Amino acid sequence: NQIPMDEIEVIVGMPLPEHTTFESFPNLKMIQLPSAGYDRVPLNQLKSKNIMLANASGVYSVPIAEWVIGKLLEIIKLSKYYYNNQSKGVWKKNFGMVELAGRTALVFGTGSIGQEIAKRLRAFDVVVDGVNSNGRDIKYFNMCFDMKSGKEMSKKYDILIFSLPNNEETFGLVNSDFLNNLKHDAVLINIGRGTLIKEDDLIESLKQGKFMGVALDVMNVEPLPQTSELWTLDNVIISPHSSFISEKIDQRRVDLITSNIILFSQNKEIKNRII
C-alpha cells in the first residue's frame, strides 16, 4: 500500500517523484540525497519551506581519493607509454619518469574527498595545500587559501586537483588564463564537476605541449562526445564519471541514510546537513 503523500516527512533522493512538486508533500521535513553533490537541488525553495537537506558526503571519498592517487602515479610513471609499447611488443625505457616524493600539490576543495586525497598524498611525502571558500585550516593540509589566493598561487604547484562543486564561483574556473598561469609540466586531475574546466581552453593548452598529464573523470557533457579531441590526446586519461565506484559504497550509503532517518525520528541533529 502506498503511503499518502500528505503523511510523508522524509524523501530519499532527488528529483521528486514524477508529476509531483514540493506542494504535493505538505508535511515534508527532510530530504536525504544519495549523492555528495547538491548543485541541482533548489536550495532556496527548500529553505522557504523549512525542509532540511542532507547529502552523502563521505560515502564516496575513499574510492575517489584512491582513483586520484592511481591516475597521478600512472601519469608520472608514464604508464600510458608503457601500455602502448606492451601492446606492440616493444621493449624500450623512457627516462622521463619522475618521483612523487617532494612534489607540491594544490587541492581545490577541502571537504571529505579533498581530505582523503590529501591524507594519501602526504604518505608519498607530497606537500599538500588546499583551497576553500575562506582559507580556513583543514586537517591534512599544510596550509589553505581562499579561492582568490588559490588561483594566484596555483602557478607554484606541480599537481592541481579539483574537487569542487558547480556554482557561480567555480563555473569555468579552469580557463585559458588559469591554464596559462600553471607550470608547463604540471599535472591536472578533475573529479569535481565537468563545468569547472573550459574544455576547449584545456585542449588548446594540451595541443601546445603543456602539462605532464591530465586525468578527467567528469566532463562538460556526459557521455563525452566521440568527436571530442580529448579522446585522442596522448597525455589525457579519461574515465566515465566512475571514480566513485567500489564494493563498499552501497553499504556506506545504506548506513548513512538509515542513521539519518533514525536521528530525524529522534529529533536529533542529522549528519551531513546542508540546510
WOLINLIN-V303289 format. One line per field, one symbol per residue. psi: psi as a letter, one per 30 degrees, with the letter a starting at -180 (. if undefined). A space follows every 10 residues. Layout:
psi=???
This chain:
psi=kkkkfffkfk kjlllllkgl lfffifgkfk kjkglekgfg kieeeeefgh kkkkahkfeg eeeeeeeeee eeeeefghee eeeeeefghk jkljgfklle kflkkjjjjg aeeeeeeeee eefghkjkll kaeggkkkkf kelklleeee eeffffkekk kjhlljaeff kgeiaeeeef flkeglkkkj gckfffkjee eeeeeefggk kelkkkfkle kklkkffkfe efkegkkkli hgffklffee eeeeeeeeee eeeefghlkl lhke.
